[in-house]
Amino acid sequence: MSGPLKVRPPFTANVLQKVEAVPWPCVPADLLPIFVALGVRSESSVMFWNKVYEGALGWSSELGKFGAHAVLCDPHRLIVYGGKAIGAGQRR
């Protein structure tokens, strides 16, 4: 991949871009962890919203071990702040 990974800004400037996991035909809940990883590597902030399973984002606390900046707001929503420095000893 060449160039930086950027998230397209939302239409409203004061709102975070979000990825919602909902049943077909939208983003499946099984693919949400992949989108979270992409959000960590991107150059902006993204909210991930799992409307399907409560508590399915419980693993997100492990992201801090890799130097990612993420906040679990409630059992359904996770905000990832991309573009931050990754932990010591790791490269971008």
Protein Blocks (a to p, Z undefined) as FASTA:
>chain_A
ZZjddddddfblkbccdddddddfbdcfklmmmmmmmmmmmcbdcddddfkbghklmmmm
mmmmnopacddfblmbccddehiacdehiaZZ
